Amino acid sequence: KPGRIRQFRRNLAMFGAPVGLFVYIDRTMGPPQWSDVGMFLQSLMLLAREHRLHTCAQEAWAQWHSTIDDHLKPPSEWMLFCGVALGYMDEDHPVNTLRTERATVDEIATFMW
């Protein structure tokens, strides 16, 4: 439990990244547009990697939307979607050495020809 709390605190400190981004979406948009935000985030994260930067998308920030909004003062029609930490990964930090088992593509997808 103490380790989980420490990690949660690091999450809310953007894991020490020098740049923290907050991504908003118009409140009138529904789940179909949320997937558009996901595609935007993927593009942003891939572009960062192309420039040798690391990212971490952080949905946890949505829990703190009112606190963030108090500081950033976004238009009322905007909703905080997530945060993104942007910087350089500490490759020696123990959390970055964790490798978990993954299902194969054939286990999670069906390809129809």
Protein Blocks (a to p, Z undefined) as FASTA:
>chain_A
ZZmmmmmmmmmnonopabdcdddddfkbcfklmmmmmmmmmmmmmmmmmnopacdddfkl
mmmmmmmmmmnopafkbccfbdcddddddfkbmklmpccddddfklmpccdZZ
